[in-house]
Amino acid sequence: MAKEREEIIESSSGIITTTVDFVFNWARKSALWPMTFGLACCAIEMMATGASRFDLDRFGAGVFRPSPRQSDLMIVAGTPTLKMAPIIKRVWDQMPEPKWCIAMGACASTGGPFPTYSTLQGVDRIVPVDVYIPGCPPRPEALMYGLMRLQDKIMQEHPTDYMFGRGSVSQEDVEGAATADAEAGENAAA
């Protein structure tokens, strides 16, 4: 919270200045739309988190979406099997960028108490996971804590790097590509 207050500077005339990254990240973290993707017993705890007692709407994540094309957060709650793995991957691929993933429970994180041939030993083998929530099943408070940690992670991102085409490209990569293009041009001319 102190970091957020540092980003906004108010002058005596009532004008607020901030960065584009801060505004975009604040909007992203305040409007997460999780997808209903419950596989086993953890899904009951996920549903309880969205109910009135725990009220996930306070964090801007209470609108569970039925379609992957409308959501930006996948909460894998339950035991992913090897038969379910291609479907999880397909659903992940259908989600628009930016997207995040939470592995809820021991089964989604590490395979849980099922070291068998049919259980996927962690959903991170098929999709990138941002936050792991331990427990079997984890309480709704744990999911809310994991969501707050994801919001902290979102606030550290730099969305303008991707908007303006800089992405995760370093200056050395750019110079190396320019050198390779120049050498290819010389070889073609010779």
N, C-alpha and C positions, 0 to 999 in steps of 0.2 A: 504494500500500500504506500509505503514511503517513496518507493521508486516511481510510482505513478504520479505522486504529488510533485516530485522533482521535475518531471517532464513538462508540466504545465506551468508557464510563467505568466503572471497577470501584471499588467502595468497599471499605473494610477488612473489612466483614462478608461479602464474597463476592457481593454483589448487583451485577448488571450492568444498566446503564441505557443505552438507545439510543433512536433515533427509529423510528417505524413505516416511514418512507420508506427508511431504511437497511436494515432487515430485509427489506422487500419487494424492494428493488433487489438485495440480496445473493442472495436466493432466485432472482430472475429471471435474474441473470447466471450463476448457478451451475448452472442447469438449462435451458439453451437446447436446443431440439429442432429441428435443421435438417431441412428437407425435401429429399429426393433430387430435384433438379431440374437435371440436367446436360444441356446442349444440344450440346456439342461437345468439343473436346480438353481444355478446362479441367476437364471432369468427371473425367478420369483423374487429374489432380492432386488434385482434391477427394476422390476415393476413396482415393488414397495418403495423404492427411492423416488419414483415418479409420482407416487400417491401423495395425498394431502399431508400426511404426518411428517414426511421428510421434505417434500416440495422442491423438486429439482428446478422449478421455474425461477426460484430466487437467483439462480446462477445463469439464467438464460439458456438452459438446456432441457427444458421440459417438453418441448414439442418433438415427440418421437415420430419419425417419419416412416411410412411404410415402403418407400421406394429408395433405392440407393442413389438415384439421380437427384433426389431432393435433400440428401443428408451430407454432412461433412465430418461426422464422427461415427466410427463403427465400434460398438462395445461388444466384444466377443465374450458372451457370458455362458459358460458351460463347457462341456467336453467336446472338442472338435475331433471327429474321427477322420481316418484317411479317406473314407468315402465322401465326407462332407468338405474336404480340403479344396477340391476344384471349384465347388460352389462358393466357398468363402472367397477364393481368389477372384472369381468372376464378379461377385458383388463388389469387392474392393476396386476392381478395375472400372466398374461402372460409376463409381463415385467421382464427382468433379473435384478438381484441385481448388484450394488446399484441402487436404483431408488428414484426419488423425485416427489413431486406433488405440483402444484401451483393452488390455487382456484382463478380464475380470475372473478371479478365482484361480485356484491351483491347477485345475485341468487346462484352462486356456493358456496359462503361463508355462507349465512344465509337463503337462500330461497327468498331473495329480497322482492319485493312487492306482492308476491304470497303466503300468508299463507293459502293455500288450501290443500285439502286431496290428491291431485295428485302430489304436488311438494315436492321434498326432501328438507328438511329444513337445508341444508348444506351438502356438499359432504364429510365433515369430519366424517359423520356418517357411511360411508362405506369404505373409504380409508384414510390413515394418510396424512394430509396436512402439508407441510413444510412452505409455504408462502401464505398469504392471500393478495389479491389485491382488495381494495375497489373501488367502483364506479359503475355507472349504465349508460352506459358501461364505464369502465376505459379507459383512453387515452393510446395510444401506449407508451408514456413516462412512464406511471405507470407500464406497463408490463416490460419495460426495467429496471426500478428501482427495481421491485420485483425480476427480474432475477439476478440483482447485489446482492441483499440481500441473495438470494439462494446461489450464489457463495461464499459469506462471510461465510454462514453456512457450506458449503462443506469444506472450508479451516480449519474449527475447528474440523473436524472429525478425527478419528484415525483409518485408514484402516488396519494398521498392527495388531491391536488387533484382528481383525476378521481373518486375514490371518494366524496368528500363533495360532489360537484356543483359544484365551483368551476371545474374545467377550465381553460381559458385565457381566462377572462372577467375583465376588469379592473374596477376600481371605477367607472371612467368609463362603461363599458358598462352597468353595473347602474343607475347614476343616470340615464343617457340613456334607458333603457328605462322607468324609473319615470316620468320626465317625459313621455314619449310616451304612456304609459297614462293619466296624469292629464289630458293634453290631449284624448285620445280620449273620456274620460269626460265632460269638460266640453262637448265638441262634441255628444255624444249627448244630454246633458241639455238643451241649448239648442234 
